[in-house]
Amino acid sequence: MFNRSISFVVAGAAGAATLVAASAPSPLYPVYQRLWGFSAFTLTAVFAVYVAALLIALLTVGSLSDRVGRRPVVSGGLILLAFGMLLFAIAGGTGDLLVARIVQGFAVGTATGTVTAMILDSGPSPRLASIVSSAVQVLGTAIGAVLAGTLVEFAPFPRQLVFWIVAAVYLVLAALVWFIPEPSRAEATRRESVWRSLRPSLGLPPATRSVFFALVPSIGAAWALSGLYLSLGSSIIGTVFGVHSHFVIGIVLGVFFVGGMVGTVISALLPPSVREWFGYGNLALGIMLTIAAMLMNGLPLYVVGSAIAGLGFGAAFRFAVNALGEAAPFAERGQVFATMYIVSYVAFSVPALAAGLAVGRFGLEPTAVAYGAVDIVLVVIAAIAGIVQARRRVIENERTAASSPSRTVSTI
């Protein structure tokens, strides 16, 4: 078995690799559109079936690791991801692409909540674990976009090579996670019915509910924005700004997710009282700059806005993961993070699918501008929810202090 440090590194690598799958096809979407002649709505439908399969996995096997352990769930998800990558490599039409996305989505849904719990379980400290569990999500997404864009532009087999490479990485990681020790409390829950855990369900322990619902607007705003980047982002960069290099498209897409990784780290270094607001402020500012860039046809401003929005995404998501990790009972973390990702991916997909429908009627640029404006509204709602939750905590603390009997110390 690996020691704690190596286990933490392997778990973090598995977390990052899982999200590589989410963005690796993105720079290839314009290629697929030219080859197979499908519309913007079909493109977002390809995106939506991925999320639908992912949600089904989260609803059914999302909490399975709390009963059978982390290793078999993460390893199985990685093997299924490798199979999905091979389906992408041999895809010859829109139908094949849909099948590959469905397999990929179910695999990501199987692994993503559990690998987050695995990172938190094996972390040397709760603070470092929350930083890494948040950062690997955006790091993996950035790697996928940049790697795919680079290989499509410069390497042989432009539509296949990235998927072959990523599939091989998944198979290696699927073997390595078996050397990560299982937490003892996860072992204790194995006596519970596995089949019962596979029934579609949503659930939150009572201790996490108020925290979770206060974070829903924040999670929604952050993930809705990432959904726009991964579904229509390459089309925006190519159509609105006239960029035709797949390498440049991959880099510009990657800027947002690299910003997310940096935002995760910066957030951890800030005083606790300003972490939440750092995320919301940068999200709103970054979105406003990208809207202005599209209206002015200014690619450099769009890149800057994407980087700032990414800072906000990373900080907001890290805040959510940290808050839920602190509130969730140890043995129920798998279920809590599965529920969090269900909300995340609904926000990730439903607005993007609506945008795909709107593009055909209103055009790409007006749709993207309106999408950004709606996301700013979500950020404002998230900020209000944060203020309400903070006041509620103050009131509860005051009530607890008032109801506690004062202690007197007598001396003889």
VEXDO-584204 format. One record per residue (C-alpha): residue in one letter; x, y, z. Coordinates in steps of 0.2 Angstrom, whole numbers, padded with zeros to 4 digits, always signed. Example, Ala and Ser with C-alpha at 12.3 -4.5 7.8 and 13.67 -1.06 7.14 Angstrom:
2
a+0062-0022+0039/s+0068-0005+0036/
END
This chain:
412
m+0000+0000+0000/f+0005+0018-0003/n+0009+0029+0011/r-0002+0044+0015/s+0009+0056+0004/i+0009+0045-0011/s-0009+0041-0009/f-0013+0059-0009/v-0003+0062-0025/v-0011+0047-0034/a-0029+0053-0029/g-0025+0070-0035/a-0019+0064-0052/a-0035+0053-0053/g-0045+0068-0050/a-0037+0079-0063/a-0037+0065-0076/t-0055+0062-0074/l-0059+0080-0079/v-0047+0079-0094/a-0061+0070-0102/a-0073+0084-0100/s-0063+0096-0111/a-0053+0085-0122/p-0066+0085-0136/s-0070+0104-0135/p-0056+0110-0148/l-0062+0096-0159/y-0080+0101-0160/p-0077+0113-0175/v-0069+0099-0184/y-0083+0087-0181/q-0095+0101-0187/r-0086+0103-0203/l-0084+0084-0206/w-0102+0079-0202/g-0111+0095-0205/f-0121+0096-0189/s-0129+0112-0182/a-0125+0122-0166/f-0140+0114-0157/t-0133+0096-0162/l-0117+0102-0154/t-0125+0107-0138/a-0135+0090-0139/v-0119+0081-0139/f-0114+0091-0124/a-0131+0088-0115/v-0131+0068-0117/y-0114+0068-0108/v-0121+0077-0094/a-0137+0067-0094/a-0127+0051-0092/l-0116+0059-0079/l-0131+0064-0069/i-0138+0046-0070/a-0122+0039-0063/l-0122+0052-0049/l-0139+0047-0044/t-0136+0028-0045/v-0118+0025-0040/g-0113+0042-0033/s-0114+0036-0015/l-0108+0018-0019/s-0091+0021-0012/d-0098+0024+0005/r-0103+0006+0005/v-0090-0004-0005/g-0075+0008-0003/r-0067+0021-0014/r-0055+0011-0024/p-0067+0000-0034/v-0078+0014-0039/v-0064+0026-0044/s-0054+0012-0053/g-0070+0006-0062/g-0074+0024-0068/l-0056+0026-0075/i-0057+0010-0085/l-0074+0015-0092/l-0067+0032-0096/a-0053+0023-0106/f-0066+0014-0116/g-0075+0031-0119/m-0059+0038-0126/l-0057+0024-0138/l-0074+0026-0144/f-0070+0045-0148/a-0054+0039-0157/i-0064+0028-0169/a-0080+0039-0171/g-0085+0041-0189/g-0101+0051-0187/t-0113+0060-0176/g-0121+0044-0169/d-0104+0038-0164/l-0100+0054-0155/l-0116+0053-0145/v-0112+0036-0140/a-0094+0041-0134/r-0101+0055-0125/i-0114+0045-0116/v-0100+0032-0110/q-0089+0046-0105/g-0102+0055-0095/f-0107+0040-0085/a-0089+0036-0082/v-0085+0054-0076/g-0101+0053-0065/t-0095+0037-0057/a-0078+0043-0053/t-0079+0062-0049/g-0088+0062-0032/t-0079+0047-0026/v-0062+0054-0031/t-0066+0070-0022/a-0069+0060-0006/m-0054+0050-0009/i-0043+0066-0010/l-0051+0073+0006/d-0048+0056+0015/s-0030+0054+0010/g-0025+0073+0012/p-0011+0077+0025/s-0022+0091+0031/p-0040+0097+0028/r-0034+0113+0021/l-0022+0106+0008/a-0035+0092+0004/s-0049+0105+0000/i-0037+0115-0011/v-0031+0100-0021/s-0049+0093-0022/s-0055+0110-0030/a-0039+0113-0040/v-0038+0097-0049/q-0055+0099-0057/v-0050+0115-0066/l-0032+0109-0069/g-0039+0093-0078/t-0051+0103-0088/a-0037+0115-0093/i-0025+0101-0098/g-0038+0093-0108/a-0042+0108-0118/v-0024+0113-0121/l-0018+0096-0125/a-0031+0092-0137/g-0029+0109-0146/t-0010+0107-0147/l-0011+0089-0154/v-0025+0093-0166/e-0015+0107-0174/f+0002+0100-0174/a+0002+0081-0172/p-0002+0067-0183/f-0019+0058-0182/p-0027+0074-0176/r-0043+0067-0172/q-0037+0051-0163/l-0020+0054-0154/v-0026+0064-0139/f-0039+0050-0135/w-0026+0036-0136/i-0015+0046-0124/v-0028+0049-0112/a-0035+0032-0112/a-0018+0025-0108/v-0016+0037-0093/y-0033+0031-0087/l-0028+0013-0087/v-0012+0016-0077/l-0021+0026-0064/a-0035+0013-0063/a-0022+0001-0057/l-0013+0013-0045/v-0028+0018-0035/w-0029+0000-0029/f-0014+0004-0018/i-0022+0018-0009/p-0028+0013+0008/e-0047+0013+0012/p-0053+0024+0026/s-0058+0013+0041/r-0075+0021+0042/a-0079+0017+0024/e-0075-0001+0028/a-0088-0001+0042/t-0102+0004+0030/r-0099-0011+0018/r-0112-0021+0028/e-0126-0010+0021/s-0135-0015+0006/v-0125-0011-0010/w-0141-0014-0021/r-0150-0001-0010/s-0137+0012-0013/l-0140+0010-0032/r-0158+0016-0032/p-0159+0033-0039/s-0159+0045-0025/l-0153+0062-0019/g-0149+0065-0001/l-0140+0076+0012/p-0136+0073+0030/p-0146+0085+0041/a-0129+0093+0046/t-0125+0099+0029/r-0142+0105+0022/s-0142+0123+0027/v-0124+0125+0021/f-0128+0116+0005/f-0143+0126+0000/a-0134+0142+0004/l-0121+0137-0009/v-0132+0132-0023/p-0133+0149-0032/s-0114+0150-0031/i-0111+0132-0038/g-0124+0136-0051/a-0116+0153-0057/a-0098+0145-0057/w-0103+0129-0067/a-0115+0138-0079/l-0100+0148-0085/s-0089+0133-0087/g-0103+0125-0097/l-0103+0139-0109/y-0084+0138-0111/l-0085+0119-0115/s-0100+0119-0126/l-0100+0135-0136/g-0083+0142-0131/s-0073+0136-0146/s-0087+0142-0158/i-0087+0159-0150/i-0068+0160-0151/g-0068+0155-0170/t-0084+0164-0175/v-0084+0180-0165/f-0065+0183-0165/g-0061+0175-0181/v-0048+0162-0174/h-0045+0147-0184/s-0030+0139-0176/h-0035+0124-0165/f-0020+0127-0154/v-0025+0145-0151/i-0043+0140-0147/g-0037+0127-0135/i-0025+0140-0126/v-0039+0153-0125/l-0051+0139-0118/g-0037+0134-0106/v-0035+0152-0099/f-0051+0151-0090/f-0047+0134-0082/v-0029+0139-0077/g-0037+0154-0069/g-0048+0143-0060/m-0033+0133-0053/v-0024+0149-0048/g-0040+0156-0040/t-0041+0140-0029/v-0024+0143-0022/i-0026+0161-0020/s-0042+0159-0010/a-0034+0147+0002/l-0021+0160+0006/l-0034+0174+0009/p-0042+0177+0026/p-0058+0167+0028/s-0069+0182+0029/v-0065+0187+0011/r-0063+0171+0002/e-0081+0169-0003/w-0082+0188-0009/f-0065+0186-0019/g-0074+0172-0029/y-0090+0181-0032/g-0081+0198-0036/n-0070+0190-0049/l-0084+0180-0057/a-0094+0195-0060/l-0079+0206-0066/g-0073+0193-0078/i-0090+0190-0085/m-0092+0208-0088/l-0076+0210-0097/t-0079+0195-0108/i-0096+0203-0113/a-0087+0219-0117/a-0074+0210-0127/m-0087+0201-0138/l-0096+0218-0141/m-0080+0226-0145/n-0073+0211-0155/g-0057+0212-0144/l-0049+0195-0141/p-0035+0201-0129/l-0049+0208-0118/y-0058+0192-0119/v-0043+0182-0113/v-0041+0194-0098/g-0059+0193-0094/s-0058+0174-0095/a-0043+0173-0084/i-0052+0184-0071/a-0068+0174-0072/g-0058+0158-0070/l-0050+0166-0054/g-0068+0168-0048/f-0073+0150-0053/g-0059+0142-0044/a-0061+0152-0028/a-0080+0150-0027/f-0079+0131-0031/r-0065+0129-0018/f-0076+0138-0005/a-0090+0126-0008/v-0080+0111-0007/n-0072+0116+0009/a-0088+0121+0017/l-0096+0105+0012/g-0081+0095+0017/e-0081+0103+0035/a-0100+0100+0037/a-0102+0082+0030/p-0100+0067+0041/f-0085+0057+0037/a-0094+0041+0032/e-0106+0051+0020/r-0094+0062+0010/g-0097+0051-0005/q-0116+0055-0005/v-0113+0073-0001/f-0101+0076-0015/a-0111+0066-0027/t-0126+0078-0023/m-0115+0093-0025/y-0110+0087-0042/i-0128+0084-0048/v-0132+0102-0044/s-0115+0107-0053/y-0119+0097-0069/v-0137+0103-0070/a-0130+0121-0070/f-0117+0115-0082/s-0128+0108-0095/v-0146+0115-0094/p-0141+0133-0098/a-0129+0127-0111/l-0142+0117-0120/a-0154+0132-0119/a-0140+0143-0127/g-0138+0130-0141/l-0157+0132-0145/a-0155+0151-0144/v-0140+0152-0156/g-0151+0146-0171/r-0164+0160-0168/f-0154+0174-0161/g-0136+0171-0167/l-0120+0166-0157/e-0114+0183-0151/p-0131+0189-0144/t-0134+0172-0136/a-0117+0173-0127/v-0119+0190-0121/a-0136+0186-0114/y-0129+0170-0106/g-0116+0181-0097/a-0129+0193-0091/v-0139+0179-0083/d-0124+0172-0075/i-0120+0189-0067/v-0138+0189-0060/l-0134+0172-0052/v-0118+0179-0044/v-0128+0193-0036/i-0140+0180-0029/a-0126+0169-0023/a-0119+0185-0014/i-0135+0188-0006/a-0137+0170+0000/g-0119+0171+0007/i-0124+0186+0017/v-0140+0178+0024/q-0131+0162+0029/a-0117+0172+0038/r-0131+0182+0048/r-0139+0165+0052/r-0123+0158+0059/v-0120+0174+0070/i-0138+0172+0077/e-0136+0153+0080/n-0119+0157+0089/e-0127+0170+0099/r-0141+0159+0104/t-0129+0145+0108/a-0119+0156+0119/a-0135+0163+0128/s-0141+0146+0132/s-0125+0139+0138/p-0124+0140+0157/s-0110+0151+0163/r-0096+0142+0172/t-0090+0149+0189/v-0073+0144+0196/s-0072+0144+0215/t-0056+0144+0224/i-0053+0137+0242/
END
